[in-house]
Amino acid sequence: MRVKAAMTADEKAKHDGEYQSLLALYIALLRSRKDSGNINEALYELSELRTEYAVNHVLEGLDVDYEYAMQLLINAEDNSLTQHDKDMRDRIKAAILNLIDFSVCEEYQLYLEAMEAIGDNDIEYDSDEYEELLLLCEKYNDSYAAVENGDIKYAGAVAAAWLRFSAADYLVYWTQNDFKVRPWHMALQGYAAHPEEFPSWMIPPIEYNCRCFLEQLIIAGDKQDVRSIKGSIKNVKKPSQLSDVYSESLAKCGRIFGPSHNYFNVNEADKEMLEGFVQKLRSKYHCQ
């Protein structure tokens, strides 16, 4: 399977373009803050664009184009689909449902921080305070999003590779074996199991910016005892350093970002508004 790589020059240019588009909508959000109807619409448009970018990244990881993905979702009840198409459809739907929630809540958290920073004051667009508001957008939609998009794309790539494995295969967990590897990731290296037995929390990415990968174990001879292979019977235990954010896996139709992510901590008073955003986006992506 493909190993997670650093952002290329073209990918960096694409990311910068995405950020500039999100920044423009964020500025429109700031300008509409005193109109409750307009600010809700502005926040939705910002969430919609972040969702679009996130969906594009996961589809790129899955190595499927947008039209194909939408057709699979539109024809979800088509029994003539191949098993591969059905398996891919399930992962596309799981990814999009999660990324809608994630993107809406990410932009909501940005919105909350911005509104708290502004308070009851008017925005002076040539002031240092305005520059600080722009830095909030940079934090979420540039710095954080660069890592998130990498994880989203990689989760898609791992899920696509997963569909090529058979139930009889053994998969081995590997790290990059360099100085960047976190010690608790290194401690898992060499673990092997059948796909169905592989713990979801141990399917990369298992943490933000994770570069670990799975490799099919080639066993010589039909009667080779897999227990003789290092790591195959290791009693694996989830390291305490790992949060539950990545404890599911898109490879097994789970969420890329779990509910313990702090983006999902929303104010009770805003839940109805955010649920409206989510339902509208689910309809757009045929994920009702």
SULUR-V340333 format. One record per pair of residues at least 24 apart in sequence whose C-alpha atoms are under 7 Angstrom apart, sorted by the first residue. I is the first residue (numbers start at 1). J is the second residue. D is the distance in whole Angstrom. If there is no record, write none. Layout:
i=I j=J d=D
i=I j=J d=D
This chain:
i=1 j=161 d=6
i=1 j=215 d=7
i=2 j=157 d=7
i=3 j=211 d=7
i=3 j=213 d=6
i=4 j=154 d=6
i=4 j=211 d=5
i=19 j=141 d=6
i=19 j=142 d=6
i=22 j=46 d=6
i=23 j=137 d=7
i=44 j=277 d=6
i=46 j=107 d=7
i=47 j=103 d=6
i=47 j=104 d=5
i=47 j=107 d=6
i=50 j=103 d=6
i=51 j=99 d=6
i=51 j=100 d=6
i=51 j=103 d=5
i=54 j=99 d=6
i=54 j=149 d=6
i=55 j=96 d=6
i=55 j=99 d=7
i=57 j=149 d=6
i=57 j=152 d=6
i=57 j=153 d=5
i=58 j=152 d=5
i=58 j=153 d=5
i=58 j=156 d=5
i=59 j=156 d=7
i=60 j=153 d=6
i=61 j=153 d=4
i=61 j=154 d=6
i=61 j=156 d=4
i=61 j=157 d=4
i=62 j=156 d=5
i=62 j=157 d=5
i=62 j=159 d=7
i=62 j=160 d=5
i=73 j=286 d=6
i=73 j=287 d=7
i=74 j=286 d=6
i=90 j=253 d=7
i=91 j=250 d=6
i=91 j=253 d=5
i=93 j=287 d=6
i=94 j=253 d=6
i=94 j=254 d=7
i=94 j=255 d=7
i=95 j=250 d=7
i=95 j=255 d=7
i=95 j=256 d=7
i=97 j=287 d=7
i=98 j=255 d=6
i=98 j=256 d=7
i=100 j=278 d=6
i=100 j=281 d=7
i=101 j=278 d=6
i=105 j=263 d=5
i=105 j=264 d=6
i=106 j=263 d=6
i=109 j=263 d=6
i=110 j=136 d=7
i=110 j=137 d=7
i=110 j=140 d=7
i=147 j=209 d=6
i=151 j=205 d=7
i=151 j=208 d=7
i=151 j=209 d=6
i=152 j=256 d=7
i=155 j=204 d=7
i=155 j=205 d=6
i=155 j=250 d=6
i=155 j=256 d=7
i=158 j=251 d=6
i=159 j=250 d=6
i=159 j=251 d=4
i=162 j=251 d=6
i=167 j=194 d=6
i=167 j=195 d=6
i=167 j=196 d=7
i=168 j=194 d=6
i=169 j=194 d=6
i=169 j=216 d=7
i=170 j=194 d=5
i=170 j=195 d=7
i=170 j=216 d=6
i=170 j=217 d=5
i=171 j=195 d=7
i=171 j=214 d=6
i=171 j=215 d=5
i=171 j=216 d=5
i=171 j=217 d=6
i=172 j=214 d=5
i=172 j=215 d=5
i=172 j=216 d=6
i=172 j=217 d=6
i=173 j=213 d=6
i=173 j=214 d=5
i=173 j=215 d=7
i=174 j=212 d=6
i=174 j=213 d=5
i=174 j=214 d=6
i=175 j=211 d=7
i=175 j=212 d=4
i=175 j=213 d=6
i=176 j=211 d=7
i=176 j=212 d=6
i=184 j=239 d=6
i=190 j=230 d=7
i=190 j=231 d=5
i=191 j=231 d=4
i=191 j=232 d=5
i=191 j=234 d=6
i=192 j=231 d=6
i=192 j=232 d=4
i=193 j=232 d=6
i=200 j=247 d=6
i=200 j=248 d=5
i=200 j=249 d=5
i=201 j=246 d=6
i=201 j=247 d=4
i=201 j=248 d=6
i=201 j=249 d=7
i=203 j=249 d=6
i=206 j=246 d=5
i=206 j=247 d=7
i=207 j=242 d=7
i=207 j=246 d=6
